[in-house]
Amino acid sequence: MEQKNFFKLELITPEQVVIHQEVSSAIIPTVQGPIGILPGHVPLLGVGAIGVLKAYDTSNKLFQAFVESGFFMITREGVTIIARDAELQDQIDVEEAYAEKGRAQKILLSTQSAEIKEQAREDLLRAETKITLARGAD
């Protein structure tokens, strides 16, 4: 059987299809750490995490996206990620991410309930991930 050099990558949120293209490789954030994927990867289902999706297109050019939690499915044909939220690197609103970071930090410094503080920690992680990605580092 001939080995394919590319696979289909889909990144979908409830609002939109963020990515739908052929790629040569990808690294997806999961709750167990990043998973590297090449063509022919064994089938797998898993839980995604807040982080950065990295992928190389068919020209071997890197592109990245912010991904917020969700699920992923790896099949012989490709990878589908269904995320709560996702944004391509060049579409991140950095000012909004800084504002979200400030709000989360303020909540963490206040005397809120444990549940509210846990949500604020998640909001802080989301904001910091977006800021880092938008600024070009990962």
Beta strands, then each sheet from edge to edge (+ up, - down):
strand 1: 7-12
strand 2: 17-28
strand 3: 35-37
strand 4: 44-48
strand 5: 51-57
strand 6: 62-74
strand 7: 78-88
sheet 1: 3+ 2- 1+ 7+ 6- 4+
sheet 2: 3+ 2- 5+
end
